[in-house]
Amino acid sequence: MKLLFLDIDSVMVVWNHNEAEPPRNQFDTVDFTPECVIALNEILDKTGCEIILSSDHRWNHTKEVLDEIFKHNKCHKSPINITPLSKR
């Protein structure tokens, strides 16, 4: 099985940090940047890989909510798992 370890901030969500943060959606997250979604979907489609989320978002959302976030952002797949949570 091919795996893609994926972060969200500065990978799927890109904005000019000199500007105000984009608005938050119903999940209290910022929508993914469309160009990043296109690139992710191309990688997923060409490789057949699965996503393992390594982002700090894994602290704040259940696997079910992460699935909704990825679907909301039109990603072809959602994370199948997350990297282990270490003590903060």
URTA-V689544 format. One record per pair of residues at least 24 apart in sequence whose ideal C-beta (glycine too) atoms are under 10 Angstrom apart, sorted by the first residue. I is the first residue (numbers start at 1). J is the second residue. D is the distance in Angstrom with one decimal. If there is no record, write none. Layout:
I;J;D + I;J;D
This chain:
1;48;8.8 + 1;49;7.9 + 1;50;6.2 + 1;80;9.1 + 2;43;9.9 + 2;44;9.8 + 2;47;5.4 + 2;48;6.2 + 2;49;3.8 + 2;50;7.0 + 3;47;9.9 + 3;49;6.0 + 3;50;5.7 + 3;51;7.8 + 3;52;5.3 + 3;80;8.5 + 3;81;8.9 + 4;40;8.3 + 4;43;6.7 + 4;44;7.6 + 4;47;7.7 + 4;49;4.6 + 4;50;7.1 + 4;51;5.4 + 4;52;7.0 + 4;53;9.7 + 4;54;9.8 + 4;77;9.2 + 4;79;9.4 + 5;49;10.0 + 5;51;8.2 + 5;52;5.1 + 5;53;8.0 + 5;54;4.8 + 5;55;9.6 + 5;79;9.9 + 5;82;9.9 + 5;83;6.9 + 6;40;7.6 + 6;43;9.6 + 6;49;9.8 + 6;51;5.2 + 6;52;7.0 + 6;53;5.8 + 6;54;6.5 + 6;55;6.9 + 6;70;9.8 + 6;75;9.8 + 6;79;7.2 + 6;83;9.9 + 7;53;8.0 + 7;54;5.5 + 7;55;4.5 + 7;56;8.2 + 7;57;8.7 + 7;58;10.0 + 7;83;9.9 + 8;32;7.5 + 8;36;9.4 + 8;53;7.6 + 8;54;9.1 + 8;55;4.1 + 8;56;8.0 + 8;57;5.2 + 8;58;9.3 + 8;66;9.6 + 8;69;8.7 + 8;70;9.8 + 8;73;9.7 + 9;55;6.5 + 9;56;7.2 + 9;57;7.9 + 10;36;9.9 + 10;55;9.8 + 11;36;6.9 + 11;39;9.7 + 11;40;8.8 + 11;54;9.7 + 11;55;7.9 + 12;36;4.8 + 12;37;7.3 + 12;39;9.3 + 12;40;6.9 + 12;55;8.2 + 12;57;9.6 + 12;69;9.8 + 12;70;9.2 + 12;73;7.6 + 12;75;8.5 + 13;55;9.6 + 13;57;9.8 + 13;73;9.5 + 25;69;8.3 + 25;72;6.9 + 25;73;9.0 + 26;68;9.0 + 26;69;9.5 + 26;72;8.0 + 27;57;9.3 + 27;60;9.2 + 27;61;7.1 + 27;65;6.4 + 27;66;9.0 + 27;68;6.8 + 27;69;5.1 + 27;72;7.0 + 27;73;9.7 + 28;60;7.9 + 28;61;8.9 + 28;65;9.9 + 28;69;9.9 + 29;57;6.9 + 29;60;8.4 + 29;61;8.0 + 29;65;9.4 + 29;66;9.8 + 29;69;6.1 + 29;72;9.0 + 29;73;9.1 + 31;69;9.2 + 31;72;7.6 + 31;73;6.1 + 31;74;9.8 + 32;69;8.5 + 32;70;8.4 + 32;72;8.8 + 32;73;4.1 + 32;74;8.2 + 32;75;7.4 + 33;73;9.3 + 34;73;8.7 + 34;74;8.3 + 36;73;9.0 + 36;75;9.6 + 37;70;9.3 + 37;73;5.7 + 37;74;5.7 + 37;75;5.9 + 37;76;9.0 + 38;74;9.2 + 40;70;9.2 + 40;73;9.1 + 40;74;9.9 + 40;75;6.0 + 40;76;7.9 + 40;77;8.6 + 41;74;7.8 + 41;75;6.4 + 41;76;4.7 + 41;77;8.4 + 42;76;9.3 + 43;76;9.6 + 44;75;7.6 + 44;76;5.0 + 44;77;5.2 + 45;76;6.4 + 45;77;9.3 + 48;77;9.6 + 49;77;8.4 + 50;77;6.8 + 50;78;9.5 + 50;79;8.1 + 50;80;4.7 + 50;81;8.2 + 51;75;8.2 + 51;76;9.9 + 51;77;5.8 + 51;78;6.8 + 51;79;4.4 + 51;80;6.4 + 51;81;8.4 + 51;82;9.6 + 52;79;6.3 + 52;80;6.9 + 52;81;5.3 + 52;82;6.7 + 52;83;6.2 + 53;78;8.9 + 53;79;4.1 + 53;80;9.0 + 53;81;7.5 + 53;82;4.7 + 53;83;7.1 + 54;79;9.4 + 54;82;7.4 + 54;83;4.5 + 54;84;9.8 + 55;79;9.1 + 55;82;8.4 + 55;83;8.9 + 56;88;10.0 + 57;82;8.9 + 58;82;4.0 + 58;83;7.0 + 58;84;9.4 + 58;85;6.7 + 59;85;6.7 + 59;88;7.8
